[in-house]
Amino acid sequence: MARPREFDLDEATQKALLAFWQRGYESTSIADLMEAMGIEKGSLYKAYGDKRSLYLTALERYLATGMGYHQGILVEDRPFPTILREWLHSLNEHSRGDHGATGCMAVHAMIEVAPHDAEIRDRLVKHWQELVGLLKIRLAQGQSRGEVRTDCDAEALAEILLRTMGGLAAFSRLGQVPPAHIVETLVQLFCSAAR
């Protein structure tokens, strides 16, 4: 008869997520994970298989949580400039280093792991496409309301906004979180309707 698991799988996955987010995939050793998760090597392998499988589980959790957040704020029926400002400020705060982790784990995975791992690359591409789709819908709605510039296609604006945010998240890994006036400049660039 199998012994019952002696740790909370959900809690352990969250602790692994934070470890990977703080250090990156390559720099996070099995010993680091065991210490962060508070479990033994045998339990780690039995529950997750191997380090890469644990990373995939943690990354999937991060992406799902992030998408839920993005969906929640971007579908609100408020003026788009207000939503964009709040969204950018919240992403900025997220990049400052909750629990010692800076930037965006998805951006880190895109830079560090995706070039060498097709499965992770495909998952990240899907995530970014979903986010561009959300942004496109919201930007098009803002255009129809006169809140967003109309001289550019909503999909192009969505791609530009996503790539800009990805760049800002990458810079935050260096401790360079953009000041508030950068956020205001982005809002003005996207929300100047009279163009």
C-alpha positions, 0 to 999 in steps of 0.5 A, spaced: 500 500 500 502 506 498 504 511 503 500 518 503 503 524 501 506 528 507 506 535 504 501 539 500 502 539 493 499 545 491 503 549 497 510 545 494 508 547 487 507 555 489 514 554 493 517 551 487 514 557 482 517 562 487 524 559 487 524 558 479 522 565 478 527 568 483 533 564 480 531 562 473 531 554 471 538 553 470 540 556 476 535 553 481 538 546 483 534 540 486 537 542 492 534 549 492 528 546 490 528 541 496 530 547 501 524 551 498 519 546 498 521 543 504 521 536 501 526 530 500 529 529 493 525 522 493 518 526 494 520 531 489 521 526 484 515 521 486 510 527 485 513 531 479 518 526 475 524 531 474 526 538 475 523 540 468 516 537 469 516 541 476 518 547 472 513 546 467 508 545 472 510 551 476 510 555 469 503 553 467 501 555 474 504 562 473 501 563 466 494 561 468 494 565 474 497 571 470 491 570 465 486 570 470 489 577 472 489 580 465 482 577 463 479 580 470 482 587 469 482 588 461 474 586 461 472 591 466 467 596 463 471 602 464 474 607 460 480 604 457 485 609 459 483 608 466 484 600 465 491 601 461 494 606 467 492 601 472 494 595 469 501 598 467 502 600 474 500 593 477 505 590 472 510 595 474 509 593 482 509 585 480 516 586 477 518 590 483 520 583 486 514 580 490 518 574 495 524 576 492 522 575 485 523 580 480 520 581 473 515 576 469 517 569 470 514 568 463 518 573 460 524 570 463 522 563 461 522 566 454 529 568 454 532 563 458 528 556 456 524 557 450 530 557 445 532 550 447 525 547 449 520 547 443 514 545 448 515 551 453 516 555 447 510 553 444 506 554 451 509 561 451 507 563 444 500 560 446 500 565 452 502 571 448 497 570 443 491 569 448 494 576 451 494 579 444 487 577 443 485 580 449 488 586 448 486 587 441 478 586 443 479 591 449 483 596 444 478 595 439 472 597 444 476 603 446 477 605 439 470 605 438 468 609 444 473 614 442 478 612 447 484 609 443 488 612 437 484 610 431 490 611 426 493 604 428 490 597 427 488 594 434 492 588 433 498 592 431 497 596 438 496 590 442 502 587 439 506 593 441 503 594 448 505 586 449 512 587 447 513 593 450 511 590 457 515 584 455 521 589 455 520 593 461 519 586 465 526 584 462 529 590 464 526 589 471 530 583 472 536 588 472 532 592 478 530 597 473 523 598 474 520 604 470 518 610 473 511 613 473 512 618 468 513 612 463 507 609 464 503 615 463 507 616 457 505 609 454 497 611 456 498 617 452 501 614 446 495 609 446 490 613 448 490 619 444 484 619 440 484 625 436 489 622 431 
